[in-house]
């Protein structure tokens, strides 16, 4: 029997595999992780989601892909002041 895979597992900074795939501009991986149940709206310890990451890196195609998955991510404000 295979162990259960937690596709929404976080590192000590709150980053998920999905966020890392977004940051690396790995479109196919982002799509596959979403199919496996990754939550695009998960936030880091600073309140940033995958859309924030893609925007900060200037990844326009990734921003469009993410907005197609969940437009509500646009409403999230980070906790950094």
Backbone as a ProteinNet text record, in pm:
[ID]
protein_1_A
[PRIMARY]
XXXXXXXXXXXXXXXXXXXXXXXXXXXXXXXXXXXXXXXXXXXXXXXXXXXXXXXXXXXXXXXXXXXXXXXXXXXXXXXXX
[TERTIARY]
84.2	0	89	50.9	126.4	86.2	181.8	145.5	59.8	-18.1	-101.5	-13.4	-40.8	34.8	-39.5	26.5	-33	21.6	-53	-6.3	-10.5	-68.8	-74.4	19.8	115	213.1	293.8	333.5	405.3	544.4	635.5	767.3	760.7	872.2	871.1	829.7	834.3	791.2	647.6	585.1	447.5	432.3	544.3	539.1	496.7	420	377	450.1	436.9	494.6	432.6	304.4	234.2	299	325.8	388.7	528	601.8	735.4	728.6	630	612.6	577.1	493.9	459	583.8	659.5	780.3	880.8	887	978.7	920.6	797.5	729.8	712.8	679.6	661.5	512.2	461.4	318.1	260.1	323.4	270.8	262	360.5	360.6	248.1	226.9	118.1	-15.5	-36.7	-162	-179.4	-74.7	-83.2	-106.8	-38.3	-59.8	-203.3	-259	-398.7	-490.2	-463.2	-543.1	-535.7	-421.2	-401.7	-462.2	-517	-583.4	-512.2	-406	-336.3	-430.3	-423	-507.8	-429.1	-466.3	-393.2	-402.9	-501.9	-522.4	-444.4	-371.5	-290.9	-200.2	-175.3	-92	34.4	140.5	264.6	245.6	347.6	342.5	324.1	353.8	337.8	206.7	119.8	-9.6	-8.2	100.2	108.8	62.9	-13.9	-55	22.1	-10.6	60.3	47.1	-66.5	-85.4	12	33.1	132.2	270.9	305.3	437	454.3	355.5	363.6	370.8	293.9	293.3	427.5	482.4	610.8	723.7	713.1	816.5	789.6	677.9	646.9	607.6	544	506.8	361.9	343.5	210.1	128.7	189.8	117	72.9	157.9	124.5	10.9	14.1	-93.5	-226.3	-229.1	-352.3	-398.3	-305.7	-340.1	-401.9	-339.3	-388.4	-525.8	-545.9	-676.2	-785.1	-746.9	-841.9	-878.9	-790.3	-817.1	-901.3	-874.6	-942.2	-927	-1026.7	-1022.5	-1024.6	-1070.2	-1077.4	-938.6	-833.2	-697.1	-663.6	-732.5	-706.2	-743.7	-830.2	-878.2	-785.9	-689.6	-601.5	-494.9	-480.4	-375.4	-269.5	-142.6	-38.1	-27.3	47.9	60.4	183.8	259.5	381.9	345.7	408.3	381.6	502.4
-117.8	0	124.5	223.3	348.1	441.9	518.9	617.9	728.3	792.1	902.4	1022	1084.5	1201.2	1327.6	1415.9	1544.5	1649.9	1680.5	1777.4	1920.5	1939.4	2072.3	2085.6	1993.8	2001.2	2129.9	2185.3	2313.2	2296.8	2382.1	2386	2483.9	2511.1	2595.3	2740.1	2782	2917.6	2919.6	2803.4	2793.7	2768.3	2749.1	2723.7	2579.4	2562.8	2430	2395.1	2269.6	2227.4	2308	2339.6	2418.8	2556.3	2622.4	2754.6	2747.4	2642.9	2627	2603.7	2527.6	2505.2	2636.5	2717.3	2848.7	2935.3	2942.8	3026.2	2985	2855.4	2805.5	2810.7	2861.3	2873.4	2737.2	2635	2498.5	2472.4	2519.3	2515.1	2374.3	2277.4	2140.7	2084.7	2115.2	2068	2134.5	2263.1	2335.9	2270.8	2242	2180	2042	1961.5	1827	1831.8	1923	1935	1976.2	2063.9	2104.5	1983.9	1900.7	1780	1685.5	1684.6	1597.3	1655.5	1777	1834.9	1950.1	2000.8	2115.7	2235.4	2310.3	2428.3	2551.5	2615.3	2732.6	2852.3	2850.4	2962.3	2950.7	2841.1	2829.4	2949.7	2991.7	3108.9	3072.1	3148.1	3132.1	3192.1	3185	3245.1	3396.9	3456.1	3600.5	3635.7	3536.2	3560.8	3570.2	3528.6	3533.4	3400.6	3410.1	3288.3	3275.4	3174.1	3148.7	3265.2	3334.4	3449.6	3561.6	3585	3684.1	3646.6	3520.1	3471.7	3495.9	3453.9	3470.6	3618.5	3700.5	3844.6	3908.7	3875.3	3934.5	3895.1	3776.7	3730.4	3773.8	3842.1	3889.2	3778.4	3673.6	3558.4	3572.8	3654.4	3685.6	3564.5	3469.4	3349.4	3268.4	3262.5	3189.5	3260.6	3392.8	3469.9	3436.2	3434.1	3401.6	3258.9	3165.2	3026.6	3019.1	3084.6	3080.7	3146.2	3257.8	3324	3237.6	3156.5	3061.5	2951.6	2923.3	2820.9	2875.6	3002.2	3058	3209.9	3280	3427.2	3489.6	3415.2	3467.6	3498.5	3442.6	3470.2	3618.1	3689.4	3832	3912.4	3859.4	3931.6	3919.1	3831.2	3804.8	3911.5	3967.3	4065.7	3998.6	4025.5	3964.7	4037.7	3978.2	4031.6	4120.9	4139.8	4218.2	4366.7	4442.1	4587.6	4665.4
0	0	0	-79.7	-88.4	24.8	74.3	176.9	115.4	197.3	151.1	119.3	7.4	-36.5	3.1	74.5	111.4	15.9	-89.4	-188.6	-135.9	-19	41.1	160.6	172.7	281.1	267.2	381.7	382.7	443.6	397.8	460.6	578.6	642.7	762.5	734.9	608.2	570.1	518.5	513.5	467	318.4	248.1	104	77.5	-31.5	-76.2	-206.3	-246.8	-375	-489.2	-477.3	-578.6	-593.3	-480.6	-484.8	-546.6	-512.6	-569.9	-720.4	-764.3	-908.3	-978.6	-915.2	-970.9	-979.3	-870.1	-865.6	-972.1	-1002.7	-1104.4	-1245.1	-1256.7	-1385.9	-1454.7	-1373.6	-1423.6	-1444.5	-1556.3	-1585.7	-1576.6	-1639.4	-1639.8	-1498	-1415.6	-1277.6	-1198.9	-1222.1	-1155.6	-1189.5	-1315.9	-1360.3	-1296.4	-1294.9	-1237.2	-1086.1	-1016.4	-872.3	-842.3	-924	-906.4	-923.7	-1024.6	-1047.4	-928.1	-860.2	-743.5	-616	-625.7	-509.9	-443	-505.8	-448.6	-444.3	-336	-318.3	-360.6	-472.1	-519.1	-424.1	-335	-242.9	-112.6	-93.6	28.3	40.7	164.6	188.9	265.2	239.9	315.5	454.3	536.4	669.7	662.3	548	528	458.2	438.4	377.7	226.8	164.5	18.4	-40.7	-149.9	-218.7	-350.2	-427.2	-552.7	-650.9	-647.5	-736.2	-700.8	-572.7	-530	-584	-571.1	-615.9	-765.3	-844	-989.8	-1027.4	-959.5	-988.3	-956.5	-839.2	-798.4	-893.2	-953.4	-1045.3	-1190	-1213.8	-1348.7	-1444.5	-1393.4	-1475.3	-1523.8	-1626.6	-1677	-1717.9	-1786.8	-1828.4	-1707	-1605.3	-1483.9	-1409.1	-1407.2	-1343.9	-1410.2	-1542.4	-1614.6	-1583.4	-1578.6	-1546.1	-1406.3	-1309.4	-1171.6	-1158.3	-1226.5	-1220.2	-1282.3	-1380.3	-1437.6	-1339.8	-1245.9	-1144	-1029.2	-990.7	-874.2	-871.5	-917.5	-921.1	-781.9	-681.9	-545.3	-488.2	-548.3	-499.8	-511.6	-600	-617.6	-493.4	-410.6	-293	-172	-178.9	-64.7	-53.4	65.6	92.5	178.1	147.5	229.3	363.5	455.4	590.9	608	501	507.4	503.7	591	594.1	557
[MASK]
+++++++++++++++++++++++++++++++++++++++++++++++++++++++++++++++++++++++++++++++++

